[in-house]
Amino acid sequence: MSEDVENRPAQKKAKTRPSYLWFLGGIGGVTLALVVLSLQWKDTRRVAKVVIEGAMYFAEKDVRARAAVPAKALLDTISLGAIRARLVSHPYIRDARVGRTYPNELTITIDERVPVASFTVNGAIRYIDEEGVVLPYLRSEMAYDLPVITGVPELNRTRIGEVVGGDEYFVALGVLIAAMETDSSVYRLISEVDMKDGGDIALYSSEDAVLIKFGRGDELRKFTLLRTFWEKFAREGGTEHLEYLDLRFSDQVVAKWNNKPQQSVNLSSM
């Protein structure tokens, strides 16, 4: 009798073991199926579209070429940092953000450097932005109409992608900013800023390339005088007859015409 009682628990355990193994086997099967499905799902999340944002001067096709996103790359495994590094290595791209948009899109947002002036080095056109970064010539879908800066030796010594040294470029930039703050028409009137290697600044007009002796300092007042004189006298007398204007005097403009005597116009009351 005691022998049967002692054997009962063992027999009970023996009966429950197969069902326990079946349970574990079921869990393992489900897990394996989930892994397989997960891998299959990930395999469908390949890059099908690259969205470019922020490109105005830089052509989208050039951004794509620079990003060099591998064809049909897995969205989860692609290196966003490597793509960004390739983009920001171009001098026109100040910064770039690269992100994933599920299920299958890659988004690239770029922050462009915008040229504000141009200059030439050995006959080659160069651009420069407001931070003084020298940029290469770029064929763009948006046309550039930029004033030329001359008389700054540091520009010729600065490589593409570098910041121009010294202060003269930033003084020239300040002149252009003052022209824009006065009136956009005044800014468009300027075709060249000649810094004269540190001497008196000279400007040249976009209309008939009139020499404007500008000097240094007090830019807003001088541009106000220039706007008034140009609207009231220069166009009436014919800008093609103007040899030069001199804005270096207080509240007046000295004009030299090639068809009449030198003229001094006091504009303080206008």
C-alpha positions, 0 to 999 in steps of 0.5 A: 500500500505504501509503495503505491502511494509513493509512486503516484506523484512520480506518475503524475509528473510523468504524465504532465511532462509531454504537455509542458514540452508541447507548450514550450515548443509552441512558444518557440514556434511562435517566436520563430514565426515572429522573427521571420515575419519581422525580417520580411517586414524589415526587408520591405522597408527599403529606401524607395524615395529621397525627399530634398528640402531647402534647396533653392540655389543648389539643384536637387539632382546635385544634392542627390548625387552628393548624398549618394544614397545606396539604391534600395538600401534598408532604411533602418541600417543606412548611415544618416551620419555618413550621408550628412558628412558627404553633404556638408563637405560641399562649400555651398551647404552650411548644414544638413539634416537627414532623417527617416520617414517610415515606411520607406522615405529618406528626408534630406534638409539642407541649409545653403550658403547664399552668395551676396557678392562676387569677385574674380581670381585669374579670370575665374568667377568666385562668390562669397557669402555674408560670413565671408566663405568663398564659394565656387562658381555654381550654375543655378536654376536661380539667376545671380545678380550680384555686385562685384567686390574689387580692391581686396587682396585677401580675396585672391588669397582665400581658397574655396570653402575658407573664410576670407581674412582681414576686415576689408571684405566685411567693410564692403559687405557693410556698404552693400547692407547699408545700400539695401537698408536705404532702398532696394533700388539703391542696392540694385544701382551698385554693380561694383564696390572697389575697396582701393586696397584700403583707400577711399571706397569707389562704387560703379553704377549698374547704369552706364558704369558711373564712378561714385566716389564714396569714401568711408563711413556714414554710408546710410546718409550717403546712400540717401543723397545718392538716391535723391540725386539719381532720381532728381538729376542724374536720369534727367540729365542722362546718366550716359553724360555723367563722368563721376559723382562725389558723395564725400561732402556733407549734405551735397553731391558733386557731379562732373558731366561730360557735356556741362560744367561741374555741378554741386547740388545741396540736398540737405533740404530735400 
